[in-house]
């Protein structure tokens, strides 16, 4: 029997409803943005139940989505632009920037598939078909020279709707991604209430943070810009979602802090330590092999002076804790969690600016070899993102899912649990042979709720 596939019904481009003088100016990138040149687009989306009321019209719904998207892009105009480059010959280098000239806008796709919500949520593994719910599959940020910086794909299922966004990673990090998503939903709801003036509660701060004294335009040193490009090509991975109730996480946090005779270790640090240990055990690494747990850190509040909460761009660094596999597994989970806690505490303004200074002296972009290590795990996302507050007139989403992008063996993405209250979901990607051992690990399963 042939498996169902996604059918593209229509596509168009959406421009901002109003274009200000500021929107016509080029936007130059910070070091954190430029480092994302070879990383995939961010791909996140929400699954909703199809409304039960009889007068629901998918055509009307799509038009409302487009209209509200156009209004939202008035505030987030970089997402309706394209990337551009300027090259210098002496020394050989090039700069990438956001250029609104000649851009048709953000892409909007309407698609459908003969599948149910249960077909997506019931399988143990996240079905591969979910990757087809996202546009710009396998695209990296550099491709924004030709591709839209934002692409929305709305897929109608038999009894559900999936709203997916693909956003260029040079333009936004996770915080900025969900800031846009939240604002779009907010505008949609305002328009449904027939409000005359549609504003947003959190206007984005679009001006990029550029280090003092470094000049407005930062460059990469290369004869040709494609010399900086490295396209990720990960092996086949198992992808699963694990849920942790607030009660289960509270018990884990209390256990970890008790072992360390402290109250300072956070819930996320405790859970990250658990995953680090259990993935390392599942991989059966040699005891002398060094293993690393990396955690993505938001720099906005750590800088002095801090960046605004609504800063729209990238402001990320990866902090890390290391240990040999033998030491990690021989010591308690509290020992591992304390190492992660110290890494978080030590990531301050001084450390961030030392990274930036180092980057300015020798600019680089993140590549697969920098991100992937067969003995490490990388934890991204956040339980603090407002994901389930995006309703679009459909009610609370049923689940958040991601596309092909930014996945490798050991990638862990944190989401808030649907029921709230401090619960969390983890999206974990592992090689098939390691996933089987990991999901049956007694230490891990003792904390998982479902």
C-alpha positions as CSV (number, residue, x, y, z in Angstrom):
1,X,0.0,0.0,0.0
2,X,1.4,3.4,-1.0
3,X,2.2,5.7,1.9
4,X,0.4,9.1,1.8
5,X,2.3,12.1,0.7
6,X,2.0,15.8,1.1
7,X,0.2,17.5,-1.8
8,X,1.0,21.2,-2.5
9,X,-2.2,23.0,-3.3
10,X,-1.1,26.6,-3.7
11,X,1.7,28.9,-2.9
12,X,2.3,32.7,-2.9
13,X,4.5,35.3,-1.3
14,X,3.4,37.7,1.5
15,X,4.8,41.2,1.9
16,X,4.5,43.5,4.9
17,X,1.2,45.4,5.0
18,X,3.1,48.6,5.6
19,X,6.7,49.3,4.7
20,X,8.5,52.0,6.7
21,X,11.6,53.9,5.6
22,X,13.5,51.9,8.1
23,X,12.5,48.6,6.4
24,X,14.2,49.7,3.2
25,X,17.6,50.0,4.9
26,X,20.1,47.0,4.9
27,X,20.5,45.1,8.1
28,X,24.1,44.0,9.0
29,X,24.8,41.0,11.1
30,X,26.5,40.4,14.5
31,X,29.2,37.7,15.0
32,X,26.5,35.4,16.4
33,X,24.4,35.8,13.2
34,X,27.3,35.3,10.8
35,X,28.4,32.1,12.6
36,X,25.1,30.6,11.5
37,X,25.9,30.8,7.8
38,X,26.1,27.0,7.3
39,X,23.4,26.0,9.8
40,X,20.0,24.8,8.7
41,X,16.9,27.0,8.8
42,X,15.0,26.7,12.1
43,X,11.9,24.5,11.5
44,X,9.2,24.3,14.1
45,X,5.5,23.9,13.9
46,X,2.3,23.1,15.8
47,X,-0.4,20.5,15.3
48,X,-4.0,21.5,15.9
49,X,-7.3,19.7,15.9
50,X,-9.6,20.6,13.0
51,X,-12.4,22.8,14.4
52,X,-15.6,20.9,15.0
53,X,-18.0,23.8,14.1
54,X,-19.7,23.3,10.8
55,X,-19.0,26.7,9.3
56,X,-15.2,26.4,9.4
57,X,-13.7,27.1,6.0
58,X,-10.1,26.3,5.3
59,X,-10.2,28.9,2.5
60,X,-11.3,31.6,4.9
61,X,-8.8,30.4,7.6
62,X,-5.9,30.6,5.1
63,X,-6.9,34.1,4.0
64,X,-7.0,35.2,7.7
65,X,-3.5,33.7,8.2
66,X,-2.1,35.5,5.2
67,X,-3.7,38.8,6.2
68,X,-2.4,38.6,9.8
69,X,1.0,37.4,8.5
70,X,1.2,40.5,6.3
71,X,0.4,42.7,9.3
72,X,2.9,40.9,11.5
73,X,5.7,41.3,8.9
74,X,5.2,45.1,9.2
75,X,7.0,44.7,12.5
76,X,9.3,41.8,11.5
77,X,10.2,43.1,8.1
78,X,13.6,41.4,7.8
79,X,11.7,38.1,7.4
80,X,10.2,39.4,4.2
81,X,13.6,40.1,2.7
82,X,16.5,38.2,1.2
83,X,20.2,37.9,2.0
84,X,22.8,39.7,-0.1
85,X,26.6,39.8,-0.1
86,X,29.3,42.4,-0.7
87,X,32.8,41.3,-1.6
88,X,36.2,43.0,-0.9
89,X,39.4,42.2,-2.7
90,X,42.0,43.4,-0.3
91,X,42.1,41.4,1.8
92,X,39.8,38.8,0.2
93,X,36.6,38.8,2.2
94,X,32.9,39.1,2.0
95,X,30.0,40.3,4.1
96,X,26.4,39.1,4.3
97,X,23.5,41.3,5.0
98,X,19.7,41.5,4.8
99,X,18.5,43.3,1.7
100,X,14.8,44.2,1.1
101,X,15.3,45.2,-2.5
102,X,13.6,43.0,-5.1
103,X,12.3,40.5,-2.6
104,X,8.9,39.0,-3.3
105,X,8.3,38.6,0.5
106,X,7.9,35.6,2.8
107,X,6.7,32.3,1.2
108,X,3.3,30.9,2.1
109,X,2.3,27.3,1.1
110,X,-1.0,25.5,1.4
111,X,-0.8,21.7,1.4
112,X,-2.8,18.7,2.4
113,X,-2.2,15.0,3.3
114,X,-4.5,12.0,3.8
115,X,-3.5,11.4,7.4
116,X,-5.0,11.9,10.8
117,X,-3.7,13.5,13.9
118,X,-3.4,10.1,15.5
119,X,-1.1,9.0,12.6
120,X,1.3,11.7,13.7
121,X,1.1,11.4,17.4
122,X,0.6,7.6,18.0
123,X,3.8,6.1,16.6
124,X,6.7,5.7,19.0
125,X,9.1,7.4,16.5
126,X,8.2,10.8,15.1
127,X,7.1,9.8,11.5
128,X,9.5,10.9,8.7
129,X,6.5,12.4,6.9
130,X,6.5,15.3,9.4
131,X,9.6,16.6,7.7
132,X,7.4,17.1,4.5
133,X,5.3,19.6,6.5
134,X,8.1,22.1,6.3
135,X,9.5,24.1,3.4
136,X,13.2,24.8,2.7
137,X,14.0,21.2,3.6
138,X,17.8,20.8,4.1
139,X,18.3,24.5,3.2
140,X,21.1,26.3,5.1
141,X,21.2,30.0,6.0
142,X,23.5,30.8,3.1
143,X,20.7,29.7,0.7
144,X,18.8,32.8,1.8
145,X,20.5,34.6,-1.1
146,X,17.9,32.8,-3.3
147,X,15.3,31.5,-0.9
148,X,12.8,33.4,1.3
149,X,14.1,34.0,4.9
150,X,10.7,32.9,6.2
151,X,8.5,30.2,4.7
152,X,5.1,29.2,6.2
153,X,3.5,25.9,5.3
154,X,0.0,25.1,6.4
155,X,-0.9,21.4,5.9
156,X,-4.5,20.2,6.3
157,X,-4.9,16.7,7.7
158,X,-8.1,14.7,7.7
159,X,-8.9,16.0,11.3
160,X,-6.2,18.5,11.9
161,X,-4.1,21.4,10.8
162,X,-0.3,21.8,11.0
163,X,1.2,25.3,10.9
164,X,5.0,25.1,10.2
165,X,7.5,27.9,10.0
166,X,11.0,27.7,8.5
167,X,13.2,30.7,9.4
168,X,16.7,31.5,8.3
169,X,19.0,30.9,11.3
170,X,21.2,34.0,10.5
171,X,18.1,36.1,11.0
172,X,16.7,34.5,14.2
173,X,17.6,32.2,17.1
174,X,15.0,30.2,19.0
175,X,14.0,33.1,21.2
176,X,13.4,35.4,18.2
177,X,11.7,32.6,16.3
178,X,9.0,32.1,18.9
179,X,8.8,35.9,19.5
180,X,7.7,36.1,15.8
181,X,5.4,33.1,16.1
182,X,3.7,34.5,19.2
183,X,3.2,37.9,17.6
184,X,1.7,36.4,14.5
185,X,-0.8,34.5,16.6
186,X,-1.5,37.6,18.6
187,X,-2.3,39.6,15.4
188,X,-4.5,36.8,14.1
189,X,-6.6,36.8,17.3
190,X,-6.8,40.6,17.2
191,X,-8.1,40.6,13.7
192,X,-10.7,37.9,14.6
193,X,-12.0,40.4,17.2
194,X,-12.3,43.0,14.4
195,X,-10.0,45.4,16.3
196,X,-9.3,48.4,14.1
197,X,-5.7,49.0,15.1
198,X,-3.7,45.9,15.3
199,X,-0.5,46.3,17.4
200,X,1.7,43.7,19.1
201,X,2.5,43.6,22.8
202,X,6.2,43.0,22.2
203,X,7.6,45.0,19.3
204,X,10.9,43.5,18.1
205,X,14.2,45.3,18.5
206,X,15.7,44.9,15.0
207,X,19.0,46.7,15.4
208,X,21.8,44.1,15.7
209,X,24.3,44.1,18.4
210,X,27.7,45.0,16.9
211,X,30.8,45.1,19.2
212,X,32.0,48.6,19.9
213,X,34.8,49.7,17.7
214,X,34.5,46.8,15.2
215,X,32.6,48.8,12.5
216,X,29.1,48.3,11.2
217,X,29.9,45.7,8.6
218,X,31.7,42.5,9.8
219,X,33.3,40.2,7.1
220,X,34.4,36.6,6.7
221,X,37.9,36.1,5.2
222,X,37.6,34.1,2.0
223,X,38.4,34.3,-1.7
224,X,34.9,32.9,-2.5
225,X,31.9,32.9,-0.1
226,X,31.1,29.3,-1.0
227,X,34.5,28.3,0.7
228,X,32.8,28.9,4.0
229,X,29.9,26.6,3.2
230,X,29.6,23.2,4.8
231,X,26.2,21.4,4.3
232,X,25.3,19.0,7.1
233,X,24.6,15.4,6.0
234,X,23.7,13.4,9.1
235,X,23.0,9.7,9.1
236,X,19.6,8.2,9.6
237,X,18.4,8.9,13.1
238,X,15.6,7.9,15.4
239,X,13.6,10.8,16.7
240,X,11.4,10.5,19.8
241,X,9.5,12.7,22.1
242,X,9.7,12.0,25.9
243,X,7.4,13.7,28.4
244,X,8.3,14.7,32.0
245,X,5.6,15.8,34.4
246,X,6.2,18.6,36.8
247,X,6.0,16.2,39.7
248,X,8.6,13.8,38.2
249,X,10.9,16.8,37.5
250,X,10.5,18.2,41.0
251,X,11.6,14.8,42.5
252,X,14.6,14.7,40.1
253,X,15.7,18.2,41.0
254,X,15.3,17.5,44.8
255,X,17.4,14.3,44.5
256,X,20.2,16.1,42.5
257,X,20.4,19.0,44.9
258,X,20.3,16.8,48.0
259,X,23.3,14.8,46.6
260,X,25.2,18.1,46.2
261,X,24.0,19.6,49.5
262,X,22.7,22.7,47.6
263,X,19.5,24.2,46.3
264,X,21.1,26.0,43.3
265,X,20.9,23.3,40.6
266,X,18.0,24.0,38.2
267,X,15.4,21.5,36.9
268,X,16.9,21.8,33.3
269,X,20.4,21.2,34.6
270,X,19.2,18.2,36.5
271,X,17.4,16.8,33.5
272,X,20.3,17.5,31.2
273,X,22.7,15.6,33.5
274,X,20.3,12.6,33.4
275,X,20.2,12.6,29.6
276,X,24.0,13.1,29.4
277,X,24.6,10.0,31.6
278,X,22.0,7.8,29.9
279,X,23.0,8.6,26.4
280,X,26.7,8.0,27.3
281,X,25.7,4.6,28.8
282,X,23.6,3.7,25.7
283,X,26.5,4.5,23.4
284,X,28.8,2.1,25.3
285,X,31.7,4.4,24.9
286,X,35.2,3.4,26.1
287,X,35.6,4.4,29.7
288,X,38.6,6.7,28.9
289,X,36.7,8.5,26.1
290,X,36.0,12.2,26.9
291,X,32.3,13.0,26.5
292,X,30.7,16.5,26.5
293,X,27.3,17.9,27.3
294,X,26.7,21.2,25.5
295,X,23.9,23.6,26.4
296,X,22.8,26.5,24.3
297,X,22.8,29.7,26.4
298,X,20.9,32.9,25.6
299,X,23.2,35.9,26.0
300,X,20.6,38.6,26.1
301,X,20.5,39.0,29.9
302,X,24.0,37.9,30.5
303,X,25.6,40.8,28.7
304,X,26.4,44.1,30.5
305,X,24.5,46.2,29.6
306,X,21.9,43.5,28.8
307,X,20.2,43.3,25.4
308,X,16.4,43.8,25.4
309,X,14.3,40.8,25.9
310,X,12.7,41.5,22.4
311,X,16.1,41.6,20.7
312,X,15.4,40.0,17.3
313,X,18.4,38.1,16.0
314,X,20.9,35.6,17.3
315,X,22.4,35.9,20.8
316,X,23.6,32.4,21.6
317,X,26.7,30.6,22.8
318,X,27.3,27.0,23.6
319,X,28.6,26.3,27.1
320,X,29.9,22.8,28.0
321,X,30.8,20.4,30.7
322,X,33.2,17.5,30.0
323,X,34.1,14.2,31.7
324,X,35.4,10.8,30.7
325,X,32.6,8.3,30.1
326,X,33.9,6.2,33.1
327,X,33.9,9.1,35.5
328,X,30.5,10.3,34.3
329,X,28.9,6.9,34.9
330,X,30.8,6.1,38.1
331,X,29.9,9.4,39.9
332,X,26.4,10.4,40.9
333,X,23.9,12.3,38.8
334,X,24.4,15.2,41.2
335,X,28.1,15.3,40.3
336,X,27.2,15.7,36.6
337,X,24.5,18.3,37.3
338,X,26.9,20.4,39.4
339,X,29.3,20.5,36.5
340,X,26.6,21.8,34.2
341,X,25.5,24.3,36.9
342,X,29.0,25.6,37.1
343,X,29.2,26.0,33.4
344,X,26.0,28.0,33.4
345,X,27.0,30.2,36.3
346,X,30.4,31.0,34.7
347,X,28.9,32.0,31.4
348,X,28.9,35.8,32.1
349,X,29.6,39.1,30.3
350,X,33.3,38.5,30.5
351,X,33.2,35.1,28.9
352,X,30.7,36.2,26.2
353,X,32.8,39.2,25.2
354,X,36.0,37.1,25.1
355,X,34.2,34.8,22.6
356,X,33.2,37.8,20.5
357,X,36.8,39.2,20.6
358,X,38.2,35.9,19.6
359,X,35.7,35.6,16.7
360,X,36.6,39.1,15.5
361,X,40.3,38.1,15.3
362,X,39.5,34.9,13.5
363,X,35.9,34.8,12.1
364,X,34.3,31.4,11.5
365,X,31.0,29.8,10.8
366,X,29.6,26.8,12.6
367,X,30.0,23.6,10.5
368,X,28.9,20.0,11.0
369,X,32.3,19.1,12.3
370,X,32.0,21.8,15.0
371,X,28.4,20.7,15.9
372,X,28.7,17.0,15.7
373,X,30.8,14.7,17.9
374,X,29.9,11.1,18.3
375,X,30.6,11.3,22.1
376,X,28.7,14.5,22.9
377,X,25.1,15.7,23.3
378,X,23.8,19.2,22.4
379,X,20.9,20.6,24.3
380,X,18.9,23.4,22.7
381,X,15.4,24.9,22.9
382,X,13.8,26.1,26.1
383,X,11.0,25.2,28.5
384,X,10.3,28.9,28.8
385,X,9.3,29.5,25.2
386,X,5.6,30.4,24.8
387,X,4.7,27.6,22.4
388,X,1.2,26.5,23.4
389,X,-0.1,30.1,23.6
390,X,-0.2,30.2,19.8
391,X,-3.9,29.4,19.1
392,X,-4.7,31.0,15.7
393,X,-8.4,30.6,16.5
394,X,-8.0,26.8,16.7
395,X,-7.6,26.4,20.4
396,X,-4.5,25.0,22.2
397,X,-2.1,23.1,20.0
398,X,-1.9,19.3,20.4
399,X,1.9,19.0,19.9
400,X,5.0,20.8,18.7
401,X,7.1,19.1,16.1
402,X,10.2,20.0,14.1
403,X,11.5,19.4,10.6
404,X,14.7,17.9,9.2
405,X,16.8,20.8,10.2
406,X,19.6,20.9,12.8
407,X,19.5,17.2,13.8
408,X,22.4,15.0,14.5
409,X,23.2,12.0,16.8
410,X,22.9,13.4,20.3
411,X,20.7,16.5,19.6
412,X,18.2,17.2,22.4
413,X,15.6,19.9,22.1
414,X,13.7,21.1,25.1
415,X,10.0,22.2,24.9
416,X,7.5,23.1,27.6
417,X,5.0,20.4,28.3
418,X,1.5,20.9,26.9
419,X,-0.1,20.9,30.3
420,X,2.2,23.6,31.6
421,X,3.0,23.8,35.3
422,X,6.8,23.2,34.8
423,X,6.4,20.0,32.7
424,X,8.8,19.4,29.8
425,X,9.1,17.5,26.6
426,X,12.4,16.4,25.1
427,X,12.9,15.7,21.4
428,X,15.9,13.4,21.3
429,X,17.7,12.2,18.1
430,X,20.0,9.2,18.3
431,X,21.4,6.5,16.0
432,X,18.9,3.6,15.9
433,X,21.1,1.2,17.8
434,X,21.7,3.7,20.6
435,X,18.1,4.8,20.8
436,X,17.0,1.2,21.6
437,X,19.5,1.1,24.5
438,X,18.6,4.6,25.7
439,X,14.9,4.2,25.9
440,X,15.2,1.1,28.0
441,X,17.8,2.7,30.4
442,X,16.3,2.2,33.9
443,X,17.7,5.5,35.3
444,X,16.1,7.4,32.4
445,X,12.8,5.5,32.3
446,X,12.4,6.1,36.1
447,X,11.9,9.8,35.4
448,X,10.0,9.7,32.1
449,X,6.2,10.2,32.6
450,X,5.2,8.8,29.2
